[in-house]
Amino acid sequence: MSNIEQTLSIIKPDAVERNLQDQIRSEFKNNNFEIIKEKKIHISKEEAEKFYKVHETKPFYNDLCEYLSSGPIVVMMLKKDNAVLENRKLMGSTNPKDADEGTLRKKYGISIDKNSVHGSDSVENAKVELDFFFKD
């Protein structure tokens, strides 16, 4: 039985700065993700604060918002069977040092903060996050 889902992926400023969009895009395609929509944008700190509102009580919240708004990002709507979980697997652990070999964060991440990619952590959050960037 298929369970087609959509999820959000963000190629973060550190990866865009190093021109990794094409490699990361290829990784998604090689893992049978369909890229439904995609755009390169530069969000403000205020927009980043809205996007990461779920983390606003955490100590890293301000740094996270500063970082996401520090340069251009590429936001993508991905589609696949169990897209949320499959994208989380492909991304790897938040800290690239702990990420499994072959994952995006192991290959491209610089640090726990500059870990190159973001992905929705649940089907519910995927909907909220996709609406944030792709609401018509």
VOKEMAR-616130 format. One record per atom (N, C-alpha, C): residue number from 1; residue in three letters; x, y, z; chain; atom name. Coordinates in Angstrom, 3 decimals. Layout:
VOKEMAR-616130
+-----+-----+----------+----------+----------+---+----+
!   k !   r !        x !        y !        z ! c !  a !
+-----+-----+----------+----------+----------+---+----+
! NUM ! ala !        X !        Y !        Z ! A ! CA !
...
+-----+-----+----------+----------+----------+---+----+
***
This chain:
VOKEMAR-616130
+-----+-----+----------+----------+----------+---+----+
!   k !   r !        x !        y !        z ! c !  a !
+-----+-----+----------+----------+----------+---+----+
!   1 ! met !    0.833 !   -1.195 !    0.000 ! A !  N !
!   1 ! met !    0.000 !    0.000 !    0.000 ! A ! CA !
!   1 ! met !    0.873 !    1.254 !    0.000 ! A !  C !
!   2 ! ser !    0.565 !    2.170 !   -0.871 ! A !  N !
!   2 ! ser !    1.427 !    3.354 !   -0.939 ! A ! CA !
!   2 ! ser !    0.942 !    4.434 !    0.027 ! A !  C !
!   3 ! asn !    1.888 !    5.221 !    0.493 ! A !  N !
!   3 ! asn !    1.596 !    6.297 !    1.426 ! A ! CA !
!   3 ! asn !    2.313 !    7.553 !    0.926 ! A !  C !
!   4 ! ile !    1.825 !    8.090 !   -0.193 ! A !  N !
!   4 ! ile !    2.471 !    9.246 !   -0.813 ! A ! CA !
!   4 ! ile !    2.299 !   10.472 !    0.078 ! A !  C !
!   5 ! glu !    3.420 !   11.110 !    0.378 ! A !  N !
!   5 ! glu !    3.413 !   12.311 !    1.212 ! A ! CA !
!   5 ! glu !    4.216 !   13.399 !    0.521 ! A !  C !
!   6 ! gln !    4.015 !   14.612 !    1.016 ! A !  N !
!   6 ! gln !    4.857 !   15.726 !    0.593 ! A ! CA !
!   6 ! gln !    5.608 !   16.215 !    1.816 ! A !  C !
!   7 ! thr !    6.816 !   16.682 !    1.603 ! A !  N !
!   7 ! thr !    7.612 !   17.223 !    2.695 ! A ! CA !
!   7 ! thr !    8.403 !   18.413 !    2.184 ! A !  C !
!   8 ! leu !    8.863 !   19.218 !    3.125 ! A !  N !
!   8 ! leu !    9.678 !   20.379 !    2.771 ! A ! CA !
!   8 ! leu !   11.147 !   20.034 !    2.954 ! A !  C !
!   9 ! ser !   11.953 !   20.480 !    2.010 ! A !  N !
!   9 ! ser !   13.390 !   20.437 !    2.191 ! A ! CA !
!   9 ! ser !   13.924 !   21.841 !    1.958 ! A !  C !
!  10 ! ile !   14.842 !   22.253 !    2.807 ! A !  N !
!  10 ! ile !   15.528 !   23.527 !    2.599 ! A ! CA !
!  10 ! ile !   17.013 !   23.233 !    2.435 ! A !  C !
!  11 ! ile !   17.567 !   23.752 !    1.364 ! A !  N !
!  11 ! ile !   19.029 !   23.747 !    1.223 ! A ! CA !
!  11 ! ile !   19.470 !   25.049 !    1.877 ! A !  C !
!  12 ! lys !   20.178 !   24.923 !    2.988 ! A !  N !
!  12 ! lys !   20.494 !   26.058 !    3.848 ! A ! CA !
!  12 ! lys !   21.616 !   26.939 !    3.280 ! A !  C !
!  13 ! pro !   21.781 !   28.155 !    3.866 ! A !  N !
!  13 ! pro !   22.761 !   29.112 !    3.335 ! A ! CA !
!  13 ! pro !   24.171 !   28.561 !    3.151 ! A !  C !
!  14 ! asp !   24.661 !   27.715 !    4.074 ! A !  N !
!  14 ! asp !   26.042 !   27.218 !    3.923 ! A ! CA !
!  14 ! asp !   26.193 !   26.377 !    2.659 ! A !  C !
!  15 ! ala !   25.167 !   25.608 !    2.318 ! A !  N !
!  15 ! ala !   25.237 !   24.745 !    1.136 ! A ! CA !
!  15 ! ala !   25.043 !   25.555 !   -0.155 ! A !  C !
!  16 ! val !   24.172 !   26.560 !   -0.115 ! A !  N !
!  16 ! val !   23.957 !   27.418 !   -1.293 ! A ! CA !
!  16 ! val !   25.231 !   28.215 !   -1.567 ! A !  C !
!  17 ! glu !   25.835 !   28.713 !   -0.490 ! A !  N !
!  17 ! glu !   27.088 !   29.470 !   -0.585 ! A ! CA !
!  17 ! glu !   28.181 !   28.642 !   -1.267 ! A !  C !
!  18 ! arg !   28.193 !   27.339 !   -0.978 ! A !  N !
!  18 ! arg !   29.198 !   26.451 !   -1.573 ! A ! CA !
!  18 ! arg !   28.700 !   25.827 !   -2.876 ! A !  C !
!  19 ! asn !   27.582 !   26.323 !   -3.377 ! A !  N !
!  19 ! asn !   27.046 !   25.890 !   -4.670 ! A ! CA !
!  19 ! asn !   26.720 !   24.401 !   -4.747 ! A !  C !
!  20 ! leu !   26.116 !   23.874 !   -3.700 ! A !  N !
!  20 ! leu !   25.824 !   22.437 !   -3.634 ! A ! CA !
!  20 ! leu !   24.405 !   22.080 !   -4.076 ! A !  C !
!  21 ! gln !   23.618 !   23.078 !   -4.531 ! A !  N !
!  21 ! gln !   22.220 !   22.812 !   -4.868 ! A ! CA !
!  21 ! gln !   22.068 !   21.654 !   -5.852 ! A !  C !
!  22 ! asp !   22.878 !   21.641 !   -6.913 ! A !  N !
!  22 ! asp !   22.734 !   20.593 !   -7.939 ! A ! CA !
!  22 ! asp !   23.038 !   19.209 !   -7.375 ! A !  C !
!  23 ! gln !   24.108 !   19.107 !   -6.559 ! A !  N !
!  23 ! gln !   24.432 !   17.802 !   -5.957 ! A ! CA !
!  23 ! gln !   23.298 !   17.332 !   -5.051 ! A !  C !
!  24 ! ile !   22.779 !   18.240 !   -4.230 ! A !  N !
!  24 ! ile !   21.729 !   17.860 !   -3.279 ! A ! CA !
!  24 ! ile !   20.449 !   17.498 !   -4.030 ! A !  C !
!  25 ! arg !   20.127 !   18.278 !   -5.058 ! A !  N !
!  25 ! arg !   18.967 !   17.976 !   -5.902 ! A ! CA !
!  25 ! arg !   19.108 !   16.574 !   -6.503 ! A !  C !
!  26 ! ser !   20.292 !   16.260 !   -6.997 ! A !  N !
!  26 ! ser !   20.557 !   14.930 !   -7.581 ! A ! CA !
!  26 ! ser !   20.361 !   13.829 !   -6.556 ! A !  C !
!  27 ! glu !   20.783 !   14.076 !   -5.331 ! A !  N !
!  27 ! glu !   20.614 !   13.076 !   -4.256 ! A ! CA !
!  27 ! glu !   19.127 !   12.766 !   -4.068 ! A !  C !
!  28 ! phe !   18.292 !   13.815 !   -4.096 ! A !  N !
!  28 ! phe !   16.853 !   13.585 !   -3.951 ! A ! CA !
!  28 ! phe !   16.321 !   12.761 !   -5.118 ! A !  C !
!  29 ! lys !   16.707 !   13.125 !   -6.328 ! A !  N !
!  29 ! lys !   16.225 !   12.405 !   -7.511 ! A ! CA !
!  29 ! lys !   16.716 !   10.960 !   -7.502 ! A !  C !
!  30 ! asn !   17.973 !   10.753 !   -7.113 ! A !  N !
!  30 ! asn !   18.538 !    9.398 !   -7.046 ! A ! CA !
!  30 ! asn !   17.841 !    8.543 !   -5.988 ! A !  C !
!  31 ! asn !   17.206 !    9.206 !   -5.025 ! A !  N !
!  31 ! asn !   16.471 !    8.493 !   -3.975 ! A ! CA !
!  31 ! asn !   14.966 !    8.515 !   -4.231 ! A !  C !
!  32 ! asn !   14.617 !    8.697 !   -5.507 ! A !  N !
!  32 ! asn !   13.214 !    8.615 !   -5.975 ! A ! CA !
!  32 ! asn !   12.266 !    9.663 !   -5.387 ! A !  C !
!  33 ! phe !   12.805 !   10.801 !   -4.976 ! A !  N !
!  33 ! phe !   11.938 !   11.910 !   -4.591 ! A ! CA !
!  33 ! phe !   11.566 !   12.664 !   -5.856 ! A !  C !
!  34 ! glu !   10.339 !   13.130 !   -5.898 ! A !  N !
!  34 ! glu !    9.915 !   14.003 !   -6.988 ! A ! CA !
!  34 ! glu !    9.952 !   15.423 !   -6.427 ! A !  C !
!  35 ! ile !   10.625 !   16.324 !   -7.138 ! A !  N !
!  35 ! ile !   10.656 !   17.722 !   -6.709 ! A ! CA !
!  35 ! ile !    9.480 !   18.416 !   -7.398 ! A !  C !
!  36 ! ile !    8.434 !   18.704 !   -6.607 ! A !  N !
!  36 ! ile !    7.196 !   19.272 !   -7.149 ! A ! CA !
!  36 ! ile !    7.332 !   20.765 !   -7.414 ! A !  C !
!  37 ! lys !    7.874 !   21.474 !   -6.437 ! A !  N !
!  37 ! lys !    8.076 !   22.916 !   -6.554 ! A ! CA !
!  37 ! lys !    9.417 !   23.242 !   -5.942 ! A !  C !
!  38 ! glu !    9.989 !   24.347 !   -6.414 ! A !  N !
!  38 ! glu !   11.298 !   24.743 !   -5.896 ! A ! CA !
!  38 ! glu !   11.495 !   26.218 !   -6.156 ! A !  C !
!  39 ! lys !   12.118 !   26.912 !   -5.199 ! A !  N !
!  39 ! lys !   12.497 !   28.303 !   -5.452 ! A ! CA !
!  39 ! lys !   13.663 !   28.702 !   -4.568 ! A !  C !
!  40 ! lys !   14.444 !   29.622 !   -5.099 ! A !  N !
!  40 ! lys !   15.577 !   30.160 !   -4.347 ! A ! CA !
!  40 ! lys !   15.132 !   31.513 !   -3.808 ! A !  C !
!  41 ! ile !   15.249 !   31.677 !   -2.501 ! A !  N !
!  41 ! ile !   14.798 !   32.917 !   -1.876 ! A ! CA !
!  41 ! ile !   15.777 !   33.343 !   -0.786 ! A !  C !
!  42 ! his !   15.633 !   34.569 !   -0.340 ! A !  N !
!  42 ! his !   16.415 !   35.053 !    0.805 ! A ! CA !
!  42 ! his !   15.394 !   35.609 !    1.786 ! A !  C !
!  43 ! ile !   15.217 !   34.917 !    2.909 ! A !  N !
!  43 ! ile !   14.191 !   35.361 !    3.860 ! A ! CA !
!  43 ! ile !   14.785 !   36.307 !    4.899 ! A !  C !
!  44 ! ser !   13.917 !   37.122 !    5.479 ! A !  N !
!  44 ! ser !   14.340 !   38.061 !    6.518 ! A ! CA !
!  44 ! ser !   14.433 !   37.316 !    7.849 ! A !  C !
!  45 ! lys !   15.077 !   37.955 !    8.820 ! A !  N !
!  45 ! lys !   15.155 !   37.359 !   10.157 ! A ! CA !
!  45 ! lys !   13.750 !   37.179 !   10.726 ! A !  C !
!  46 ! glu !   12.846 !   38.142 !   10.472 ! A !  N !
!  46 ! glu !   11.462 !   38.054 !   10.958 ! A ! CA !
!  46 ! glu !   10.764 !   36.829 !   10.375 ! A !  C !
!  47 ! glu !   10.979 !   36.588 !    9.085 ! A !  N !
!  47 ! glu !   10.371 !   35.406 !    8.451 ! A ! CA !
!  47 ! glu !   10.950 !   34.124 !    9.047 ! A !  C !
!  48 ! ala !   12.253 !   34.121 !    9.280 ! A !  N !
!  48 ! ala !   12.902 !   32.952 !    9.892 ! A ! CA !
!  48 ! ala !   12.331 !   32.703 !   11.289 ! A !  C !
!  49 ! glu !   12.081 !   33.787 !   12.023 ! A !  N !
!  49 ! glu !   11.510 !   33.650 !   13.370 ! A ! CA !
!  49 ! glu !   10.113 !   33.030 !   13.313 ! A !  C !
!  50 ! lys !    9.333 !   33.427 !   12.315 ! A !  N !
!  50 ! lys !    7.998 !   32.832 !   12.147 ! A ! CA !
!  50 ! lys !    8.136 !   31.355 !   11.784 ! A !  C !
!  51 ! phe !    9.052 !   31.071 !   10.844 ! A !  N !
!  51 ! phe !    9.231 !   29.697 !   10.379 ! A ! CA !
!  51 ! phe !    9.651 !   28.775 !   11.522 ! A !  C !
!  52 ! tyr !   10.579 !   29.233 !   12.352 ! A !  N !
!  52 ! tyr !   11.115 !   28.402 !   13.438 ! A ! CA !
!  52 ! tyr !   10.392 !   28.629 !   14.771 ! A !  C !
!  53 ! lys !    9.199 !   29.219 !   14.721 ! A !  N !
!  53 ! lys !    8.457 !   29.554 !   15.949 ! A ! CA !
!  53 ! lys !    8.365 !   28.379 !   16.925 ! A !  C !
!  54 ! val !    8.261 !   27.169 !   16.390 ! A !  N !
!  54 ! val !    8.164 !   25.949 !   17.206 ! A ! CA !
!  54 ! val !    9.380 !   25.817 !   18.152 ! A !  C !
!  55 ! his !   10.507 !   26.459 !   17.780 ! A !  N !
!  55 ! his !   11.737 !   26.355 !   18.584 ! A ! CA !
!  55 ! his !   11.994 !   27.591 !   19.448 ! A !  C !
!  56 ! glu !   11.022 !   28.523 !   19.519 ! A !  N !
!  56 ! glu !   11.349 !   29.820 !   20.118 ! A ! CA !
!  56 ! glu !   11.773 !   29.774 !   21.592 ! A !  C !
!  57 ! thr !   11.463 !   28.712 !   22.310 ! A !  N !
!  57 ! thr !   11.878 !   28.631 !   23.715 ! A ! CA !
!  57 ! thr !   13.271 !   28.015 !   23.867 ! A !  C !
!  58 ! lys !   13.818 !   27.505 !   22.780 ! A !  N !
!  58 ! lys !   15.106 !   26.811 !   22.866 ! A ! CA !
!  58 ! lys !   16.275 !   27.804 !   22.809 ! A !  C !
!  59 ! pro !   17.387 !   27.441 !   23.453 ! A !  N !
!  59 ! pro !   18.526 !   28.373 !   23.518 ! A ! CA !
!  59 ! pro !   19.130 !   28.706 !   22.153 ! A !  C !
!  60 ! phe !   18.990 !   27.813 !   21.195 ! A !  N !
!  60 ! phe !   19.604 !   28.037 !   19.877 ! A ! CA !
!  60 ! phe !   18.706 !   28.818 !   18.918 ! A !  C !
!  61 ! tyr !   17.507 !   29.185 !   19.361 ! A !  N !
!  61 ! tyr !   16.498 !   29.813 !   18.482 ! A ! CA !
!  61 ! tyr !   17.030 !   31.035 !   17.736 ! A !  C !
!  62 ! asn !   17.642 !   31.969 !   18.466 ! A !  N !
!  62 ! asn !   18.102 !   33.195 !   17.822 ! A ! CA !
!  62 ! asn !   19.172 !   32.912 !   16.760 ! A !  C !
!  63 ! asp !   20.137 !   32.050 !   17.105 ! A !  N !
!  63 ! asp !   21.204 !   31.698 !   16.153 ! A ! CA !
!  63 ! asp !   20.626 !   31.024 !   14.914 ! A !  C !
!  64 ! leu !   19.642 !   30.163 !   15.141 ! A !  N !
!  64 ! leu !   18.990 !   29.453 !   14.046 ! A ! CA !
!  64 ! leu !   18.351 !   30.446 !   13.071 ! A !  C !
!  65 ! cys !   17.656 !   31.420 !   13.620 ! A !  N !
!  65 ! cys !   16.969 !   32.432 !   12.797 ! A ! CA !
!  65 ! cys !   17.970 !   33.322 !   12.075 ! A !  C !
!  66 ! glu !   19.019 !   33.729 !   12.788 ! A !  N !
!  66 ! glu !   20.094 !   34.535 !   12.176 ! A ! CA !
!  66 ! glu !   20.672 !   33.778 !   10.979 ! A !  C !
!  67 ! tyr !   20.952 !   32.503 !   11.222 ! A !  N !
!  67 ! tyr !   21.607 !   31.688 !   10.204 ! A ! CA !
!  67 ! tyr !   20.722 !   31.472 !    8.978 ! A !  C !
!  68 ! leu !   19.447 !   31.090 !    9.192 ! A !  N !
!  68 ! leu !   18.577 !   30.811 !    8.046 ! A ! CA !
!  68 ! leu !   18.372 !   32.056 !    7.192 ! A !  C !
!  69 ! ser !   18.454 !   33.228 !    7.808 ! A !  N !
!  69 ! ser !   18.246 !   34.471 !    7.066 ! A ! CA !
!  69 ! ser !   19.572 !   35.095 !    6.608 ! A !  C !
!  70 ! ser !   20.676 !   34.388 !    6.790 ! A !  N !
!  70 ! ser !   22.000 !   34.962 !    6.493 ! A ! CA !
!  70 ! ser !   22.379 !   34.931 !    5.012 ! A !  C !
!  71 ! gly !   21.636 !   34.208 !    4.211 ! A !  N !
!  71 ! gly !   21.949 !   34.133 !    2.787 ! A ! CA !
!  71 ! gly !   20.833 !   33.414 !    2.065 ! A !  C !
!  72 ! pro !   20.965 !   33.296 !    0.743 ! A !  N !
!  72 ! pro !   19.911 !   32.615 !   -0.031 ! A ! CA !
!  72 ! pro !   19.752 !   31.153 !    0.394 ! A !  C !
!  73 ! ile !   18.510 !   30.683 !    0.295 ! A !  N !
!  73 ! ile !   18.200 !   29.273 !    0.551 ! A ! CA !
!  73 ! ile !   17.397 !   28.749 !   -0.636 ! A !  C !
!  74 ! val !   17.364 !   27.435 !   -0.787 ! A !  N !
!  74 ! val !   16.516 !   26.822 !   -1.804 ! A ! CA !
!  74 ! val !   15.481 !   25.985 !   -1.071 ! A !  C !
!  75 ! val !   14.204 !   26.322 !   -1.285 ! A !  N !
!  75 ! val !   13.131 !   25.552 !   -0.655 ! A ! CA !
!  75 ! val !   12.492 !   24.663 !   -1.712 ! A !  C !
!  76 ! met !   12.231 !   23.415 !   -1.327 ! A !  N !
!  76 ! met !   11.678 !   22.444 !   -2.270 ! A ! CA !
!  76 ! met !   10.519 !   21.691 !   -1.638 ! A !  C !
!  77 ! met !    9.523 !   21.425 !   -2.455 ! A !  N !
!  77 ! met !    8.425 !   20.552 !   -2.070 ! A ! CA !
!  77 ! met !    8.749 !   19.191 !   -2.683 ! A !  C !
!  78 ! leu !    8.956 !   18.211 !   -1.823 ! A !  N !
!  78 ! leu !    9.312 !   16.868 !   -2.280 ! A ! CA !
!  78 ! leu !    8.115 !   15.944 !   -2.111 ! A !  C !
!  79 ! lys !    8.027 !   14.953 !   -2.991 ! A !  N !
!  79 ! lys !    6.927 !   13.990 !   -2.931 ! A ! CA !
!  79 ! lys !    7.490 !   12.585 !   -3.113 ! A !  C !
!  80 ! lys !    6.963 !   11.664 !   -2.315 ! A !  N !
!  80 ! lys !    7.422 !   10.274 !   -2.370 ! A ! CA !
!  80 ! lys !    6.602 !    9.468 !   -1.377 ! A !  C !
!  81 ! asp !    6.660 !    8.158 !   -1.486 ! A !  N !
!  81 ! asp !    6.121 !    7.273 !   -0.459 ! A ! CA !
!  81 ! asp !    6.825 !    7.583 !    0.862 ! A !  C !
!  82 ! asn !    6.071 !    7.819 !    1.926 ! A !  N !
!  82 ! asn !    6.674 !    8.116 !    3.239 ! A ! CA !
!  82 ! asn !    7.756 !    9.200 !    3.161 ! A !  C !
!  83 ! ala !    7.443 !   10.273 !    2.449 ! A !  N !
!  83 ! ala !    8.429 !   11.323 !    2.165 ! A ! CA !
!  83 ! ala !    9.081 !   11.909 !    3.415 ! A !  C !
!  84 ! val !    8.295 !   12.129 !    4.462 ! A !  N !
!  84 ! val !    8.846 !   12.769 !    5.658 ! A ! CA !
!  84 ! val !    9.959 !   11.911 !    6.257 ! A !  C !
!  85 ! leu !    9.645 !   10.645 !    6.520 ! A !  N !
!  85 ! leu !   10.621 !    9.734 !    7.115 ! A ! CA !
!  85 ! leu !   11.802 !    9.481 !    6.173 ! A !  C !
!  86 ! glu !   11.514 !    9.278 !    4.898 ! A !  N !
!  86 ! glu !   12.581 !    9.001 !    3.926 ! A ! CA !
!  86 ! glu !   13.540 !   10.190 !    3.816 ! A !  C !
!  87 ! asn !   12.994 !   11.413 !    3.864 ! A !  N !
!  87 ! asn !   13.854 !   12.598 !    3.803 ! A ! CA !
!  87 ! asn !   14.703 !   12.710 !    5.063 ! A !  C !
!  88 ! arg !   14.123 !   12.388 !    6.224 ! A !  N !
!  88 ! arg !   14.880 !   12.434 !    7.477 ! A ! CA !
!  88 ! arg !   16.053 !   11.442 !    7.420 ! A !  C !
!  89 ! lys !   15.778 !   10.253 !    6.870 ! A !  N !
!  89 ! lys !   16.838 !    9.236 !    6.735 ! A ! CA !
!  89 ! lys !   17.945 !    9.732 !    5.818 ! A !  C !
!  90 ! leu !   17.543 !   10.321 !    4.695 ! A !  N !
!  90 ! leu !   18.514 !   10.806 !    3.713 ! A ! CA !
!  90 ! leu !   19.347 !   11.960 !    4.283 ! A !  C !
!  91 ! met !   18.718 !   12.816 !    5.096 ! A !  N !
!  91 ! met !   19.449 !   13.945 !    5.674 ! A ! CA !
!  91 ! met !   20.487 !   13.493 !    6.691 ! A !  C !
!  92 ! gly !   20.123 !   12.549 !    7.547 ! A !  N !
!  92 ! gly !   21.029 !   12.113 !    8.604 ! A ! CA !
!  92 ! gly !   20.886 !   12.960 !    9.856 ! A !  C !
!  93 ! ser !   21.654 !   12.621 !   10.895 ! A !  N !
!  93 ! ser !   21.590 !   13.313 !   12.186 ! A ! CA !
!  93 ! ser !   21.862 !   14.798 !   12.053 ! A !  C !
!  94 ! thr !   21.283 !   15.567 !   12.973 ! A !  N !
!  94 ! thr !   21.464 !   17.024 !   12.993 ! A ! CA !
!  94 ! thr !   22.942 !   17.392 !   13.008 ! A !  C !
!  95 ! asn !   23.723 !   16.680 !   13.812 ! A !  N !
!  95 ! asn !   25.161 !   16.921 !   13.862 ! A ! CA !
!  95 ! asn !   25.849 !   16.045 !   12.816 ! A !  C !
!  96 ! pro !   26.482 !   16.675 !   11.805 ! A !  N !
!  96 ! pro !   27.133 !   15.899 !   10.736 ! A ! CA !
!  96 ! pro !   28.129 !   14.856 !   11.259 ! A !  C !
!  97 ! lys !   28.766 !   15.142 !   12.399 ! A !  N !
!  97 ! lys !   29.722 !   14.183 !   12.967 ! A ! CA !
!  97 ! lys !   29.042 !   12.875 !   13.356 ! A !  C !
!  98 ! asp !   27.747 !   12.958 !   13.741 ! A !  N !
!  98 ! asp !   27.007 !   11.768 !   14.158 ! A ! CA !
!  98 ! asp !   26.209 !   11.133 !   13.019 ! A !  C !
!  99 ! ala !   26.165 !   11.811 !   11.878 ! A !  N !
!  99 ! ala !   25.337 !   11.334 !   10.761 ! A ! CA !
!  99 ! ala !   25.959 !   10.099 !   10.118 ! A !  C !
! 100 ! asp !   25.092 !    9.220 !    9.624 ! A !  N !
! 100 ! asp !   25.562 !    8.010 !    8.952 ! A ! CA !
! 100 ! asp !   26.236 !    8.359 !    7.631 ! A !  C !
! 101 ! glu !   27.192 !    7.505 !    7.234 ! A !  N !
! 101 ! glu !   27.864 !    7.653 !    5.945 ! A ! CA !
! 101 ! glu !   26.818 !    7.715 !    4.834 ! A !  C !
! 102 ! gly !   27.060 !    8.552 !    3.851 ! A !  N !
! 102 ! gly !   26.170 !    8.624 !    2.696 ! A ! CA !
! 102 ! gly !   24.995 !    9.574 !    2.873 ! A !  C !
! 103 ! thr !   24.758 !   10.055 !    4.107 ! A !  N !
! 103 ! thr !   23.650 !   10.996 !    4.299 ! A ! CA !
! 103 ! thr !   24.078 !   12.399 !    3.862 ! A !  C !
! 104 ! leu !   23.095 !   13.248 !    3.599 ! A !  N !
! 104 ! leu !   23.388 !   14.605 !    3.120 ! A ! CA !
! 104 ! leu !   24.221 !   15.397 !    4.126 ! A !  C !
! 105 ! arg !   23.877 !   15.274 !    5.401 ! A !  N !
! 105 ! arg !   24.610 !   16.050 !    6.399 ! A ! CA !
! 105 ! arg !   26.030 !   15.529 !    6.601 ! A !  C !
! 106 ! lys !   26.237 !   14.213 !    6.431 ! A !  N !
! 106 ! lys !   27.589 !   13.656 !    6.533 ! A ! CA !
! 106 ! lys !   28.438 !   14.169 !    5.372 ! A !  C !
! 107 ! lys !   27.839 !   14.173 !    4.176 ! A !  N !
! 107 ! lys !   28.575 !   14.587 !    2.976 ! A ! CA !
! 107 ! lys !   28.829 !   16.091 !    2.912 ! A !  C !
! 108 ! tyr !   27.810 !   16.888 !    3.286 ! A !  N !
! 108 ! tyr !   27.874 !   18.328 !    3.019 ! A ! CA !
! 108 ! tyr !   27.871 !   19.218 !    4.251 ! A !  C !
! 109 ! gly !   27.418 !   18.694 !    5.393 ! A !  N !
! 109 ! gly !   27.316 !   19.522 !    6.596 ! A ! CA !
! 109 ! gly !   28.679 !   19.922 !    7.123 ! A !  C !
! 110 ! ile !   28.739 !   21.125 !    7.696 ! A !  N !
! 110 ! ile !   29.990 !   21.660 !    8.240 ! A ! CA !
! 110 ! ile !   29.993 !   21.495 !    9.758 ! A !  C !
! 111 ! ser !   28.837 !   21.758 !   10.371 ! A !  N !
! 111 ! ser !   28.724 !   21.725 !   11.832 ! A ! CA !
! 111 ! ser !   27.264 !   21.475 !   12.202 ! A !  C !
! 112 ! ile !   27.001 !   21.370 !   13.489 ! A !  N !
! 112 ! ile !   25.625 !   21.145 !   13.943 ! A ! CA !
! 112 ! ile !   24.727 !   22.313 !   13.519 ! A !  C !
! 113 ! asp !   25.283 !   23.521 !   13.444 ! A !  N !
! 113 ! asp !   24.513 !   24.691 !   13.012 ! A ! CA !
! 113 ! asp !   24.433 !   24.770 !   11.491 ! A !  C !
! 114 ! lys !   25.565 !   24.576 !   10.858 ! A !  N !
! 114 ! lys !   25.627 !   24.648 !    9.388 ! A ! CA !
! 114 ! lys !   25.586 !   23.236 !    8.819 ! A !  C !
! 115 ! asn !   24.396 !   22.621 !    8.927 ! A !  N !
! 115 ! asn !   24.287 !   21.220 !    8.525 ! A ! CA !
! 115 ! asn !   23.622 !   21.048 !    7.155 ! A !  C !
! 116 ! ser !   23.631 !   22.119 !    6.370 ! A !  N !
! 116 ! ser !   23.293 !   22.118 !    4.939 ! A ! CA !
! 116 ! ser !   21.831 !   21.926 !    4.546 ! A !  C !
! 117 ! val !   21.069 !   21.133 !    5.302 ! A !  N !
! 117 ! val !   19.689 !   20.868 !    4.887 ! A ! CA !
! 117 ! val !   18.728 !   20.860 !    6.080 ! A !  C !
! 118 ! his !   17.491 !   21.223 !    5.790 ! A !  N !
! 118 ! his !   16.398 !   21.117 !    6.759 ! A ! CA !
! 118 ! his !   15.332 !   20.252 !    6.119 ! A !  C !
! 119 ! gly !   14.655 !   19.451 !    6.933 ! A !  N !
! 119 ! gly !   13.514 !   18.694 !    6.446 ! A ! CA !
! 119 ! gly !   12.435 !   18.643 !    7.512 ! A !  C !
! 120 ! ser !   11.203 !   18.620 !    7.097 ! A !  N !
! 120 ! ser !   10.086 !   18.543 !    8.041 ! A ! CA !
! 120 ! ser !   10.229 !   17.292 !    8.910 ! A !  C !
! 121 ! asp !    9.807 !   17.403 !   10.188 ! A !  N !
! 121 ! asp !    9.977 !   16.268 !   11.100 ! A ! CA !
! 121 ! asp !    8.705 !   15.467 !   11.326 ! A !  C !
! 122 ! ser !    7.597 !   15.901 !   10.706 ! A !  N !
! 122 ! ser !    6.348 !   15.136 !   10.820 ! A ! CA !
! 122 ! ser !    5.448 !   15.529 !    9.657 ! A !  C !
! 123 ! val !    4.449 !   14.713 !    9.393 ! A !  N !
! 123 ! val !    3.500 !   15.010 !    8.314 ! A ! CA !
! 123 ! val !    2.772 !   16.323 !    8.610 ! A !  C !
! 124 ! glu !    2.421 !   16.530 !    9.893 ! A !  N !
! 124 ! glu !    1.719 !   17.758 !   10.291 ! A ! CA !
! 124 ! glu !    2.600 !   18.977 !   10.048 ! A !  C !
! 125 ! asn !    3.855 !   18.911 !   10.499 ! A !  N !
! 125 ! asn !    4.774 !   20.037 !   10.290 ! A ! CA !
! 125 ! asn !    5.080 !   20.252 !    8.826 ! A !  C !
! 126 ! ala !    5.120 !   19.180 !    8.064 ! A !  N !
! 126 ! ala !    5.374 !   19.315 !    6.620 ! A ! CA !
! 126 ! ala !    4.305 !   20.204 !    5.992 ! A !  C !
! 127 ! lys !    3.064 !   19.978 !    6.363 ! A !  N !
! 127 ! lys !    1.973 !   20.778 !    5.806 ! A ! CA !
! 127 ! lys !    2.146 !   22.255 !    6.171 ! A !  C !
! 128 ! val !    2.425 !   22.507 !    7.460 ! A !  N !
! 128 ! val !    2.622 !   23.877 !    7.939 ! A ! CA !
! 128 ! val !    3.804 !   24.531 !    7.218 ! A !  C !
! 129 ! glu !    4.916 !   23.802 !    7.131 ! A !  N !
! 129 ! glu !    6.133 !   24.351 !    6.521 ! A ! CA !
! 129 ! glu !    5.959 !   24.575 !    5.021 ! A !  C !
! 130 ! leu !    5.292 !   23.640 !    4.352 ! A !  N !
! 130 ! leu !    5.051 !   23.825 !    2.905 ! A ! CA !
! 130 ! leu !    4.165 !   25.029 !    2.655 ! A !  C !
! 131 ! asp !    3.135 !   25.187 !    3.503 ! A !  N !
! 131 ! asp !    2.246 !   26.356 !    3.374 ! A ! CA !
! 131 ! asp !    3.023 !   27.650 !    3.594 ! A !  C !
! 132 ! phe !    3.979 !   27.613 !    4.503 ! A !  N !
! 132 ! phe !    4.770 !   28.800 !    4.810 ! A ! CA !
! 132 ! phe !    5.486 !   29.316 !    3.553 ! A !  C !
! 133 ! phe !    6.046 !   28.413 !    2.770 ! A !  N !
! 133 ! phe !    6.819 !   28.811 !    1.590 ! A ! CA !
! 133 ! phe !    6.049 !   28.759 !    0.271 ! A !  C !
! 134 ! phe !    5.030 !   27.922 !    0.194 ! A !  N !
! 134 ! phe !    4.376 !   27.692 !   -1.104 ! A ! CA !
! 134 ! phe !    2.882 !   28.008 !   -1.117 ! A !  C !
! 135 ! lys !    2.380 !   28.710 !   -0.105 ! A !  N !
! 135 ! lys !    0.962 !   29.057 !   -0.080 ! A ! CA !
! 135 ! lys !    0.662 !   29.906 !   -1.312 ! A !  C !
! 136 ! asp !   -0.319 !   29.502 !   -2.081 ! A !  N !
! 136 ! asp !   -0.606 !   30.247 !   -3.324 ! A ! CA !
! 136 ! asp !   -1.289 !   31.578 !   -3.028 ! A !  C !
+-----+-----+----------+----------+----------+---+----+
***
